[in-house]
Amino acid sequence: MAVNYRRFDCTPEQVFAVLENGWLYPTWVVGASRMRDIDASWPAVGSRIHHSVGIWPALIDDTTSVLEWNAPRHVMLKARGWPMGEAHVSIDIQDHPNGCLVRITEDIVAGPARLVPTPLSDLAIGYRNTETLRRLAYLAEGHAE
């Protein structure tokens, strides 16, 4: 399980304002390239965003769904990227002086990606999520909603 932290210069509510806007998903999630649709109930538990992963012309259409939503402190998503597999991604936020501390945890839960040795997959996911948190911070601190 890969775990990354970053301190943001904004409130937890500003981070969740970005997360609540499903259309911003490919802006902060490394690897997501475009949005196709968003369930009207997003971000309610069970709702999905429909996105594509990869680089054109090699795009894979898939979904990410909400497993848990406790704004502005915790969200757990099920991110699909078949044929590679699925991951559970948790974002947890704590108050911190002059902002907040954001933790992203990602665990591969299904598919061929589970065959990759954990130390290797955690290294790759951790590297990717360092940039994911950087992008999310830019949006939240800039008050994108």
LOMAR-754106 format. One record per atom (N, C-alpha, C): atom name; residue in one letter; x negated, y, z negated. Coordinates in nm, 4 decimals, m for minus. Layout:
% LOMAR-754106
[r 'CA','A',[X,Y,Z]]
...
% end
This chain:
% LOMAR-754106
[r 'N','M',[m0.0849,m0.1169,0.0000]]
[r 'CA','M',[0.0000,0.0000,0.0000]]
[r 'C','M',[m0.0898,0.1237,0.0000]]
[r 'N','A',[m0.0704,0.2086,0.0992]]
[r 'CA','A',[m0.1493,0.3305,0.1112]]
[r 'C','A',[m0.0812,0.4433,0.0350]]
[r 'N','V',[m0.1601,0.5197,m0.0417]]
[r 'CA','V',[m0.1084,0.6308,m0.1213]]
[r 'C','V',[m0.1935,0.7541,m0.0940]]
[r 'N','N',[m0.1268,0.8658,m0.0628]]
[r 'CA','N',[m0.1942,0.9935,m0.0389]]
[r 'C','N',[m0.1270,1.1024,m0.1212]]
[r 'N','Y',[m0.2069,1.2011,m0.1635]]
[r 'CA','Y',[m0.1570,1.3158,m0.2391]]
[r 'C','Y',[m0.2025,1.4446,m0.1718]]
[r 'N','R',[m0.1224,1.5493,m0.1895]]
[r 'CA','R',[m0.1620,1.6833,m0.1461]]
[r 'C','R',[m0.0854,1.7850,m0.2310]]
[r 'N','R',[m0.1543,1.8902,m0.2704]]
[r 'CA','R',[m0.0888,1.9994,m0.3398]]
[r 'C','R',[m0.0350,2.0975,m0.2372]]
[r 'N','F',[0.0916,2.1360,m0.2523]]
[r 'CA','F',[0.1568,2.2295,m0.1617]]
[r 'C','F',[0.1770,2.3628,m0.2340]]
[r 'N','D',[0.1655,2.4703,m0.1624]]
[r 'CA','D',[0.1905,2.6039,m0.2165]]
[r 'C','D',[0.3346,2.6457,m0.1882]]
[r 'N','C',[0.4293,2.5668,m0.2387]]
[r 'CA','C',[0.5716,2.5939,m0.2209]]
[r 'C','C',[0.6478,2.5135,m0.3250]]
[r 'N','T',[0.7778,2.5284,m0.3255]]
[r 'CA','T',[0.8615,2.4553,m0.4209]]
[r 'C','T',[0.9007,2.3185,m0.3656]]
[r 'N','P',[0.9396,2.2269,m0.4532]]
[r 'CA','P',[0.9928,2.0992,m0.4052]]
[r 'C','P',[1.1136,2.1187,m0.3135]]
[r 'N','E',[1.1956,2.2194,m0.3420]]
[r 'CA','E',[1.3126,2.2464,m0.2589]]
[r 'C','E',[1.2722,2.2844,m0.1163]]
[r 'N','Q',[1.1623,2.3559,m0.1018]]
[r 'CA','Q',[1.1159,2.3922,0.0319]]
[r 'C','Q',[1.0648,2.2701,0.1084]]
[r 'N','V',[1.0045,2.1755,0.0374]]
[r 'CA','V',[0.9615,2.0506,0.1026]]
[r 'C','V',[1.0851,1.9744,0.1494]]
[r 'N','F',[1.1856,1.9640,0.0634]]
[r 'CA','F',[1.3060,1.8897,0.0999]]
[r 'C','F',[1.3863,1.9589,0.2086]]
[r 'N','A',[1.3740,2.0894,0.2209]]
[r 'CA','A',[1.4412,2.1592,0.3315]]
[r 'C','A',[1.3861,2.1092,0.4649]]
[r 'N','V',[1.2563,2.0810,0.4699]]
[r 'CA','V',[1.1969,2.0253,0.5921]]
[r 'C','V',[1.2446,1.8819,0.6124]]
[r 'N','L',[1.2428,1.8018,0.5058]]
[r 'CA','L',[1.2849,1.6618,0.5164]]
[r 'C','L',[1.4321,1.6495,0.5564]]
[r 'N','E',[1.5142,1.7424,0.5114]]
[r 'CA','E',[1.6570,1.7397,0.5437]]
[r 'C','E',[1.6846,1.7689,0.6902]]
[r 'N','N',[1.5927,1.8358,0.7566]]
[r 'CA','N',[1.6099,1.8694,0.8978]]
[r 'C','N',[1.5465,1.7585,0.9820]]
[r 'N','G',[1.6264,1.6613,1.0178]]
[r 'CA','G',[1.5760,1.5466,1.0932]]
[r 'C','G',[1.5112,1.5840,1.2253]]
[r 'N','W',[1.5519,1.6951,1.2842]]
[r 'CA','W',[1.4938,1.7364,1.4118]]
[r 'C','W',[1.3466,1.7733,1.3984]]
[r 'N','L',[1.3003,1.8004,1.2753]]
[r 'CA','L',[1.1593,1.8338,1.2535]]
[r 'C','L',[1.0708,1.7098,1.2377]]
[r 'N','Y',[1.1308,1.5912,1.2292]]
[r 'CA','Y',[1.0572,1.4667,1.2027]]
[r 'C','Y',[0.9315,1.4506,1.2882]]
[r 'N','P',[0.9369,1.4637,1.4198]]
[r 'CA','P',[0.8137,1.4437,1.4972]]
[r 'C','P',[0.7120,1.5572,1.4811]]
[r 'N','T',[0.7522,1.6647,1.4167]]
[r 'CA','T',[0.6597,1.7738,1.3909]]
[r 'C','T',[0.5642,1.7396,1.2777]]
[r 'N','W',[0.6105,1.6633,1.1797]]
[r 'CA','W',[0.5247,1.6337,1.0652]]
[r 'C','W',[0.4822,1.4870,1.0558]]
[r 'N','V',[0.5500,1.3957,1.1227]]
[r 'CA','V',[0.5134,1.2536,1.1160]]
[r 'C','V',[0.4175,1.2210,1.2299]]
[r 'N','V',[0.2960,1.1855,1.1952]]
[r 'CA','V',[0.1956,1.1499,1.2953]]
[r 'C','V',[0.2397,1.0228,1.3658]]
[r 'N','G',[0.2435,1.0274,1.4978]]
[r 'CA','G',[0.2836,0.9124,1.5788]]
[r 'C','G',[0.4225,0.9274,1.6371]]
[r 'N','A',[0.5116,0.9982,1.5672]]
[r 'CA','A',[0.6455,1.0238,1.6227]]
[r 'C','A',[0.6307,1.1324,1.7292]]
[r 'N','S',[0.6900,1.1089,1.8445]]
[r 'CA','S',[0.6665,1.2014,1.9551]]
[r 'C','S',[0.7880,1.2835,1.9942]]
[r 'N','R',[0.9084,1.2327,1.9712]]
[r 'CA','R',[1.0276,1.3089,2.0073]]
[r 'C','R',[1.1479,1.2551,1.9318]]
[r 'N','M',[1.2499,1.3403,1.9224]]
[r 'CA','M',[1.3771,1.3013,1.8625]]
[r 'C','M',[1.4759,1.2756,1.9744]]
[r 'N','R',[1.5626,1.1743,1.9548]]
[r 'CA','R',[1.6672,1.1442,2.0509]]
[r 'C','R',[1.8060,1.1750,1.9948]]
[r 'N','D',[1.8233,1.1537,1.8644]]
[r 'CA','D',[1.9537,1.1769,1.8030]]
[r 'C','D',[1.9376,1.1699,1.6515]]
[r 'N','I',[2.0358,1.2243,1.5820]]
[r 'CA','I',[2.0389,1.2187,1.4353]]
[r 'C','I',[2.1816,1.1866,1.3943]]
[r 'N','D',[2.1984,1.0898,1.3050]]
[r 'CA','D',[2.3315,1.0607,1.2531]]
[r 'C','D',[2.3882,1.1861,1.1875]]
[r 'N','A',[2.5175,1.2077,1.2042]]
[r 'CA','A',[2.5829,1.3260,1.1477]]
[r 'C','A',[2.5706,1.3306,0.9959]]
[r 'N','S',[2.5563,1.2147,0.9317]]
[r 'CA','S',[2.5489,1.2093,0.7856]]
[r 'C','S',[2.4063,1.2272,0.7307]]
[r 'N','W',[2.3053,1.2438,0.8183]]
[r 'CA','W',[2.1661,1.2622,0.7726]]
[r 'C','W',[2.1598,1.3767,0.6732]]
[r 'N','P',[2.0955,1.3605,0.5578]]
[r 'CA','P',[2.0094,1.2527,0.5100]]
[r 'C','P',[2.0751,1.1586,0.4084]]
[r 'N','A',[2.2015,1.1310,0.4210]]
[r 'CA','A',[2.2689,1.0403,0.3280]]
[r 'C','A',[2.2069,0.9005,0.3368]]
[r 'N','V',[2.2103,0.8293,0.2246]]
[r 'CA','V',[2.1591,0.6923,0.2223]]
[r 'C','V',[2.2300,0.6119,0.3310]]
[r 'N','G',[2.1502,0.5403,0.4101]]
[r 'CA','G',[2.2022,0.4588,0.5192]]
[r 'C','G',[2.2009,0.5298,0.6538]]
[r 'N','S',[2.1867,0.6610,0.6539]]
[r 'CA','S',[2.1856,0.7343,0.7807]]
[r 'C','S',[2.0504,0.7174,0.8505]]
[r 'N','R',[2.0521,0.7446,0.9826]]
[r 'CA','R',[1.9308,0.7223,1.0626]]
[r 'C','R',[1.9021,0.8418,1.1520]]
[r 'N','I',[1.7733,0.8554,1.1797]]
[r 'CA','I',[1.7307,0.9424,1.2880]]
[r 'C','I',[1.6755,0.8510,1.3965]]
[r 'N','H',[1.6967,0.8900,1.5195]]
[r 'CA','H',[1.6567,0.8100,1.6344]]
[r 'C','H',[1.5432,0.8839,1.7032]]
[r 'N','H',[1.4259,0.8229,1.7003]]
[r 'CA','H',[1.3061,0.8890,1.7501]]
[r 'C','H',[1.2300,0.7970,1.8440]]
[r 'N','S',[1.1271,0.8522,1.9032]]
[r 'CA','S',[1.0363,0.7727,1.9856]]
[r 'C','S',[0.8975,0.7828,1.9255]]
[r 'N','V',[0.8210,0.6758,1.9414]]
[r 'CA','V',[0.6846,0.6672,1.8906]]
[r 'C','V',[0.5919,0.6446,2.0087]]
[r 'N','G',[0.4763,0.7069,2.0060]]
[r 'CA','G',[0.3774,0.6853,2.1103]]
[r 'C','G',[0.3591,0.8063,2.1987]]
[r 'N','I',[0.2923,0.7827,2.3097]]
[r 'CA','I',[0.2616,0.8875,2.4066]]
[r 'C','I',[0.3209,0.8466,2.5401]]
[r 'N','W',[0.3867,0.9413,2.6054]]
[r 'CA','W',[0.4462,0.9139,2.7348]]
[r 'C','W',[0.3385,0.8694,2.8323]]
[r 'N','P',[0.3602,0.7661,2.9113]]
[r 'CA','P',[0.4858,0.6950,2.9357]]
[r 'C','P',[0.5055,0.5721,2.8474]]
[r 'N','A',[0.4149,0.5485,2.7553]]
[r 'CA','A',[0.4246,0.4312,2.6677]]
[r 'C','A',[0.4960,0.4683,2.5386]]
[r 'N','L',[0.6260,0.4937,2.5471]]
[r 'CA','L',[0.7059,0.5312,2.4313]]
[r 'C','L',[0.7919,0.4147,2.3852]]
[r 'N','I',[0.8074,0.4043,2.2549]]
[r 'CA','I',[0.8946,0.3040,2.1957]]
[r 'C','I',[1.0060,0.3785,2.1239]]
[r 'N','D',[1.1302,0.3487,2.1598]]
[r 'CA','D',[1.2452,0.4094,2.0935]]
[r 'C','D',[1.2810,0.3273,1.9711]]
[r 'N','D',[1.2937,0.3946,1.8563]]
[r 'CA','D',[1.3302,0.3237,1.7344]]
[r 'C','D',[1.3976,0.4192,1.6376]]
[r 'N','T',[1.4098,0.3786,1.5118]]
[r 'CA','T',[1.4825,0.4584,1.4132]]
[r 'C','T',[1.4080,0.4639,1.2807]]
[r 'N','T',[1.4434,0.5629,1.2022]]
[r 'CA','T',[1.4038,0.5715,1.0623]]
[r 'C','T',[1.5318,0.5936,0.9831]]
[r 'N','S',[1.5488,0.5178,0.8752]]
[r 'CA','S',[1.6717,0.5286,0.7955]]
[r 'C','S',[1.6384,0.5646,0.6515]]
[r 'N','V',[1.7371,0.6232,0.5851]]
[r 'CA','V',[1.7220,0.6640,0.4453]]
[r 'C','V',[1.7620,0.5476,0.3556]]
[r 'N','L',[1.6699,0.5056,0.2691]]
[r 'CA','L',[1.6980,0.4023,0.1693]]
[r 'C','L',[1.7348,0.4646,0.0348]]
[r 'N','E',[1.6673,0.5757,m0.0011]]
[r 'CA','E',[1.6939,0.6466,m0.1264]]
[r 'C','E',[1.6758,0.7955,m0.1005]]
[r 'N','W',[1.7625,0.8776,m0.1605]]
[r 'CA','W',[1.7528,1.0229,m0.1434]]
[r 'C','W',[1.7895,1.0899,m0.2748]]
[r 'N','N',[1.6912,1.1448,m0.3429]]
[r 'CA','N',[1.7113,1.2155,m0.4689]]
[r 'C','N',[1.6413,1.3506,m0.4602]]
[r 'N','A',[1.6985,1.4403,m0.3793]]
[r 'CA','A',[1.6388,1.5728,m0.3596]]
[r 'C','A',[1.6405,1.6497,m0.4914]]
[r 'N','P',[1.5382,1.7256,m0.5220]]
[r 'CA','P',[1.4159,1.7493,m0.4453]]
[r 'C','P',[1.2956,1.6732,m0.4992]]
[r 'N','R',[1.3159,1.5516,m0.5467]]
[r 'CA','R',[1.2047,1.4780,m0.6101]]
[r 'C','R',[1.1595,1.3518,m0.5376]]
[r 'N','H',[1.2523,1.2814,m0.4718]]
[r 'CA','H',[1.2154,1.1492,m0.4185]]
[r 'C','H',[1.2992,1.1155,m0.2955]]
[r 'N','V',[1.2323,1.0572,m0.1980]]
[r 'CA','V',[1.3003,0.9990,m0.0828]]
[r 'C','V',[1.2252,0.8710,m0.0452]]
[r 'N','M',[1.3006,0.7674,m0.0073]]
[r 'CA','M',[1.2389,0.6478,0.0498]]
[r 'C','M',[1.3044,0.6230,0.1849]]
[r 'N','L',[1.2193,0.6056,0.2842]]
[r 'CA','L',[1.2635,0.5828,0.4208]]
[r 'C','L',[1.2196,0.4452,0.4672]]
[r 'N','K',[1.2968,0.3870,0.5588]]
[r 'CA','K',[1.2526,0.2670,0.6292]]
[r 'C','K',[1.2197,0.3121,0.7706]]
[r 'N','A',[1.0902,0.3157,0.8014]]
[r 'CA','A',[1.0435,0.3584,0.9327]]
[r 'C','A',[1.0192,0.2352,1.0186]]
[r 'N','R',[1.0862,0.2339,1.1338]]
[r 'CA','R',[1.0713,0.1219,1.2259]]
[r 'C','R',[0.9841,0.1638,1.3434]]
[r 'N','G',[0.9008,0.0738,1.3868]]
[r 'CA','G',[0.8170,0.0973,1.5033]]
[r 'C','G',[0.7891,m0.0346,1.5730]]
[r 'N','W',[0.8970,m0.1012,1.6111]]
[r 'CA','W',[0.8819,m0.2321,1.6757]]
[r 'C','W',[0.8263,m0.2140,1.8158]]
[r 'N','P',[0.7362,m0.3005,1.8584]]
[r 'CA','P',[0.7116,m0.4355,1.8088]]
[r 'C','P',[0.6090,m0.4449,1.6957]]
[r 'N','M',[0.5563,m0.3326,1.6473]]
[r 'CA','M',[0.4573,m0.3387,1.5391]]
[r 'C','M',[0.5191,m0.3806,1.4062]]
[r 'N','G',[0.6385,m0.3269,1.3757]]
[r 'CA','G',[0.7022,m0.3664,1.2514]]
[r 'C','G',[0.7751,m0.2528,1.1832]]
[r 'N','E',[0.7876,m0.2657,1.0500]]
[r 'CA','E',[0.8602,m0.1701,0.9677]]
[r 'C','E',[0.7792,m0.1392,0.8429]]
[r 'N','A',[0.8005,m0.0178,0.7926]]
[r 'CA','A',[0.7343,0.0234,0.6689]]
[r 'C','A',[0.8338,0.0960,0.5804]]
[r 'N','H',[0.8138,0.0838,0.4505]]
[r 'CA','H',[0.8855,0.1666,0.3543]]
[r 'C','H',[0.7930,0.2829,0.3210]]
[r 'N','V',[0.8457,0.4037,0.3330]]
[r 'CA','V',[0.7685,0.5247,0.3085]]
[r 'C','V',[0.8390,0.6043,0.1999]]
[r 'N','S',[0.7691,0.6279,0.0894]]
[r 'CA','S',[0.8240,0.7069,m0.0206]]
[r 'C','S',[0.7516,0.8401,m0.0276]]
[r 'N','I',[0.8287,0.9449,m0.0500]]
[r 'CA','I',[0.7719,1.0770,m0.0738]]
[r 'C','I',[0.8232,1.1215,m0.2094]]
[r 'N','D',[0.7285,1.1496,m0.3005]]
[r 'CA','D',[0.7617,1.1903,m0.4359]]
[r 'C','D',[0.6972,1.3243,m0.4644]]
[r 'N','I',[0.7717,1.4113,m0.5338]]
[r 'CA','I',[0.7256,1.5479,m0.5564]]
[r 'C','I',[0.7346,1.5811,m0.7038]]
[r 'N','Q',[0.6260,1.6390,m0.7563]]
[r 'CA','Q',[0.6208,1.6858,m0.8942]]
[r 'C','Q',[0.5875,1.8347,m0.8937]]
[r 'N','D',[0.6377,1.9047,m0.9942]]
[r 'CA','D',[0.5980,2.0442,m1.0109]]
[r 'C','D',[0.4497,2.0499,m1.0416]]
[r 'N','H',[0.3868,2.1561,m0.9963]]
[r 'CA','H',[0.2439,2.1784,m1.0172]]
[r 'C','H',[0.2261,2.3295,m1.0262]]
[r 'N','P',[0.1297,2.3780,m1.1040]]
[r 'CA','P',[0.1116,2.5236,m1.1110]]
[r 'C','P',[0.1012,2.5852,m0.9706]]
[r 'N','N',[0.1805,2.6875,m0.9461]]
[r 'CA','N',[0.1832,2.7590,m0.8178]]
[r 'C','N',[0.2267,2.6720,m0.7012]]
[r 'N','G',[0.3093,2.5721,m0.7251]]
[r 'CA','G',[0.3568,2.4890,m0.6145]]
[r 'C','G',[0.4033,2.3534,m0.6616]]
[r 'N','C',[0.3675,2.2517,m0.5834]]
[r 'CA','C',[0.4076,2.1157,m0.6179]]
[r 'C','C',[0.3023,2.0170,m0.5678]]
[r 'N','L',[0.3067,1.8974,m0.6233]]
[r 'CA','L',[0.2186,1.7883,m0.5827]]
[r 'C','L',[0.3049,1.6862,m0.5101]]
[r 'N','V',[0.2654,1.6545,m0.3864]]
[r 'CA','V',[0.3422,1.5623,m0.3028]]
[r 'C','V',[0.2618,1.4341,m0.2853]]
[r 'N','R',[0.3278,1.3218,m0.3106]]
[r 'CA','R',[0.2657,1.1904,m0.2916]]
[r 'C','R',[0.3448,1.1166,m0.1846]]
[r 'N','I',[0.2728,1.0600,m0.0875]]
[r 'CA','I',[0.3359,0.9736,0.0115]]
[r 'C','I',[0.2777,0.8338,m0.0048]]
[r 'N','T',[0.3661,0.7359,m0.0131]]
[r 'CA','T',[0.3277,0.5960,m0.0284]]
[r 'C','T',[0.3884,0.5200,0.0883]]
[r 'N','E',[0.3067,0.4410,0.1558]]
[r 'CA','E',[0.3563,0.3647,0.2706]]
[r 'C','E',[0.3141,0.2198,0.2570]]
[r 'N','D',[0.4113,0.1313,0.2778]]
[r 'CA','D',[0.3883,m0.0122,0.2650]]
[r 'C','D',[0.4523,m0.0835,0.3834]]
[r 'N','I',[0.3743,m0.1605,0.4555]]
[r 'CA','I',[0.4271,m0.2385,0.5674]]
[r 'C','I',[0.5107,m0.3518,0.5097]]
[r 'N','V',[0.6346,m0.3640,0.5577]]
[r 'CA','V',[0.7251,m0.4634,0.4994]]
[r 'C','V',[0.7706,m0.5701,0.5982]]
[r 'N','A',[0.7491,m0.5498,0.7291]]
[r 'CA','A',[0.7946,m0.6492,0.8266]]
[r 'C','A',[0.7170,m0.6329,0.9565]]
[r 'N','G',[0.7091,m0.7428,1.0300]]
[r 'CA','G',[0.6507,m0.7394,1.1626]]
[r 'C','G',[0.5050,m0.7813,1.1678]]
[r 'N','P',[0.4490,m0.7853,1.2886]]
[r 'CA','P',[0.3111,m0.8286,1.3085]]
[r 'C','P',[0.2073,m0.7435,1.2354]]
[r 'N','A',[0.2390,m0.6177,1.2064]]
[r 'CA','A',[0.1434,m0.5322,1.1350]]
[r 'C','A',[0.1104,m0.5880,0.9967]]
[r 'N','R',[0.1986,m0.6719,0.9433]]
[r 'CA','R',[0.1708,m0.7348,0.8124]]
[r 'C','R',[0.0530,m0.8320,0.8188]]
[r 'N','L',[0.0159,m0.8742,0.9400]]
[r 'CA','L',[m0.0953,m0.9686,0.9548]]
[r 'C','L',[m0.2315,m0.9002,0.9436]]
[r 'N','V',[m0.2333,m0.7683,0.9540]]
[r 'CA','V',[m0.3575,m0.6937,0.9399]]
[r 'C','V',[m0.3967,m0.6967,0.7918]]
[r 'N','P',[m0.5235,m0.7280,0.7612]]
[r 'CA','P',[m0.5643,m0.7305,0.6203]]
[r 'C','P',[m0.5318,m0.5965,0.5515]]
[r 'N','T',[m0.4795,m0.6068,0.4298]]
[r 'CA','T',[m0.4333,m0.4886,0.3572]]
[r 'C','T',[m0.5385,m0.3781,0.3485]]
[r 'N','P',[m0.6654,m0.4075,0.3178]]
[r 'CA','P',[m0.7625,m0.2977,0.3107]]
[r 'C','P',[m0.7764,m0.2216,0.4432]]
[r 'N','L',[m0.7664,m0.2917,0.5551]]
[r 'CA','L',[m0.7756,m0.2256,0.6855]]
[r 'C','L',[m0.6508,m0.1437,0.7157]]
[r 'N','S',[m0.5340,m0.2013,0.6914]]
[r 'CA','S',[m0.4111,m0.1266,0.7197]]
[r 'C','S',[m0.3982,m0.0067,0.6269]]
[r 'N','D',[m0.4342,m0.0222,0.4992]]
[r 'CA','D',[m0.4271,0.0905,0.4066]]
[r 'C','D',[m0.5219,0.2028,0.4483]]
[r 'N','L',[m0.6379,0.1676,0.4984]]
[r 'CA','L',[m0.7331,0.2681,0.5452]]
[r 'C','L',[m0.6744,0.3468,0.6627]]
[r 'N','A',[m0.6187,0.2768,0.7599]]
[r 'CA','A',[m0.5615,0.3429,0.8778]]
[r 'C','A',[m0.4391,0.4268,0.8406]]
[r 'N','I',[m0.3514,0.3711,0.7592]]
[r 'CA','I',[m0.2313,0.4437,0.7174]]
[r 'C','I',[m0.2697,0.5650,0.6331]]
[r 'N','G',[m0.3650,0.5472,0.5438]]
[r 'CA','G',[m0.4093,0.6579,0.4601]]
[r 'C','G',[m0.4668,0.7721,0.5422]]
[r 'N','Y',[m0.5440,0.7384,0.6423]]
[r 'CA','Y',[m0.6013,0.8399,0.7315]]
[r 'C','Y',[m0.4895,0.9148,0.8040]]
[r 'N','R',[m0.3928,0.8411,0.8572]]
[r 'CA','R',[m0.2796,0.9024,0.9278]]
[r 'C','R',[m0.1967,0.9891,0.8339]]
[r 'N','N',[m0.1726,0.9411,0.7110]]
[r 'CA','N',[m0.0875,1.0159,0.6193]]
[r 'C','N',[m0.1557,1.1383,0.5596]]
[r 'N','T',[m0.2884,1.1448,0.5645]]
[r 'CA','T',[m0.3568,1.2695,0.5289]]
[r 'C','T',[m0.3109,1.3798,0.6235]]
[r 'N','E',[m0.3059,1.3498,0.7522]]
[r 'CA','E',[m0.2594,1.4475,0.8507]]
[r 'C','E',[m0.1084,1.4696,0.8392]]
[r 'N','T',[m0.0323,1.3650,0.8103]]
[r 'CA','T',[0.1120,1.3801,0.7915]]
[r 'C','T',[0.1408,1.4805,0.6803]]
[r 'N','L',[0.0717,1.4679,0.5664]]
[r 'CA','L',[0.0925,1.5620,0.4560]]
[r 'C','L',[0.0463,1.7026,0.4926]]
[r 'N','R',[m0.0607,1.7136,0.5685]]
[r 'CA','R',[m0.1073,1.8457,0.6139]]
[r 'C','R',[0.0018,1.9136,0.6967]]
[r 'N','R',[0.0605,1.8396,0.7897]]
[r 'CA','R',[0.1663,1.8953,0.8744]]
[r 'C','R',[0.2904,1.9319,0.7935]]
[r 'N','L',[0.3288,1.8431,0.7012]]
[r 'CA','L',[0.4451,1.8707,0.6174]]
[r 'C','L',[0.4216,1.9959,0.5330]]
[r 'N','A',[0.3003,2.0120,0.4808]]
[r 'CA','A',[0.2677,2.1318,0.4020]]
[r 'C','A',[0.2795,2.2577,0.4864]]
[r 'N','Y',[0.2279,2.2550,0.6087]]
[r 'CA','Y',[0.2380,2.3730,0.6955]]
[r 'C','Y',[0.3834,2.4136,0.7139]]
[r 'N','L',[0.4702,2.3177,0.7376]]
[r 'CA','L',[0.6127,2.3474,0.7597]]
[r 'C','L',[0.6790,2.3977,0.6310]]
[r 'N','A',[0.6559,2.3287,0.5205]]
[r 'CA','A',[0.7209,2.3665,0.3940]]
[r 'C','A',[0.6704,2.5011,0.3441]]
[r 'N','E',[0.5402,2.5220,0.3510]]
[r 'CA','E',[0.4827,2.6488,0.3037]]
[r 'C','E',[0.5208,2.7646,0.3944]]
[r 'N','G',[0.5440,2.7340,0.5210]]
[r 'CA','G',[0.5878,2.8375,0.6160]]
[r 'C','G',[0.7379,2.8550,0.6165]]
[r 'N','H',[0.8074,2.7775,0.5334]]
[r 'CA','H',[0.9526,2.7853,0.5143]]
[r 'C','H',[1.0301,2.7470,0.6396]]
[r 'N','A',[0.9815,2.6474,0.7135]]
[r 'CA','A',[1.0564,2.5953,0.8292]]
[r 'C','A',[1.1745,2.5164,0.7755]]
[r 'N','E',[1.2896,2.5408,0.8300]]
[r 'CA','E',[1.4097,2.4680,0.7870]]
[r 'C','E',[1.4962,2.4320,0.9043]]
% end
